Amino acid sequence: MEASTTPTTAAALPFQVLLYYNFVPVPDPEAEREAMEEFCQARGLLGRILIAKEGLNGTLSGPTEPIQEYMDWIAQHPVFHETQFKIDSVPDHTFLKLHVRVRPEIVHLGLDNLDMTQPVHNYVEPEEWLAMLHSNDPDIVIFDARSNYETELGRFKNAISLDIENFRELPEKLSELEAFKNKKIYTYCTGGIKCEKVSRLLMKEGFEEV
């Protein structure tokens, strides 16, 4: 699968914002950090990039041409080439600085024994999600993996969530989902990255269909 470079909005504005993540084994996060920082600094890209042994997570802003250069570079990268981007056009930089850092996780859940490098094959396409929402299947549970401030802004009808102020609190609350262990669990979040972690955690804890 090649990196997606199709904008989600018309590219009429002079700057673009990228949102992306990729769970992939990273042999040398520090070396990747140095290369990433050098590439972005040379092109005036600003934002926040996290690199860990489990993958890459970033949000960048910059002029359209340097942003395209970054996506082309990632598409040819030996480690990160399957990264897909969400793209928005904006009138100016969204960020004030560039931070490229190595972290234990690219989204913090605080679990050392959760293998995020194993591929998963149970992604749901939009059509399947829509059909699920209208199915009224009693064996289906919709799980909102987001924090309280996000769920308060809106959620899917009948979705369940945990009372958490921060994503890293989720493992402590996982026992509240025990009653749904034999159900079909459909998870969602804002950008996908939290669902990636939650799905693997649920499967590790014995949930049969996630």
VENJO-V802803 format. One record per residue. RES is the residue in one small letter. PSI is psi in whole degrees, 0 to 359 (999 if undefined). Layout:
res = {RES;RES}
psi = {PSI;PSI}
//
This chain:
res = {m;e;a;s;t;t;p;t;t;a;a;a;l;p;f;q;v;l;l;y;y;n;f;v;p;v;p;d;p;e;a;e;r;e;a;m;e;e;f;c;q;a;r;g;l;l;g;r;i;l;i;a;k;e;g;l;n;g;t;l;s;g;p;t;e;p;i;q;e;y;m;d;w;i;a;q;h;p;v;f;h;e;t;q;f;k;i;d;s;v;p;d;h;t;f;l;k;l;h;v;r;v;r;p;e;i;v;h;l;g;l;d;n;l;d;m;t;q;p;v;h;n;y;v;e;p;e;e;w;l;a;m;l;h;s;n;d;p;d;i;v;i;f;d;a;r;s;n;y;e;t;e;l;g;r;f;k;n;a;i;s;l;d;i;e;n;f;r;e;l;p;e;k;l;s;e;l;e;a;f;k;n;k;k;i;y;t;y;c;t;g;g;i;k;c;e;k;v;s;r;l;l;m;k;e;g;f;e;e;v}
psi = {127;160;137;128;25;116;149;349;163;136;53;335;154;344;160;154;132;138;128;158;161;114;110;144;130;106;322;83;322;319;320;323;314;316;319;315;316;316;314;319;320;340;9;26;139;155;204;124;130;135;134;174;340;352;205;139;126;160;122;151;152;173;154;316;311;326;318;322;320;314;321;321;314;322;335;1;136;336;316;14;342;10;135;145;142;131;134;145;137;162;340;180;140;338;159;335;171;127;121;115;151;133;160;328;153;344;124;118;346;25;121;341;21;112;105;357;351;131;149;149;18;37;151;125;156;320;321;321;315;317;322;318;329;5;331;30;120;345;2;134;128;119;120;112;7;171;170;316;334;316;331;337;337;154;165;146;135;6;144;154;169;149;86;138;338;145;327;347;349;315;328;337;0;331;338;347;2;325;344;15;330;11;171;114;119;121;151;160;207;310;356;331;323;322;324;314;313;318;313;323;315;317;322;327;8;8;129;323;109;999}
//
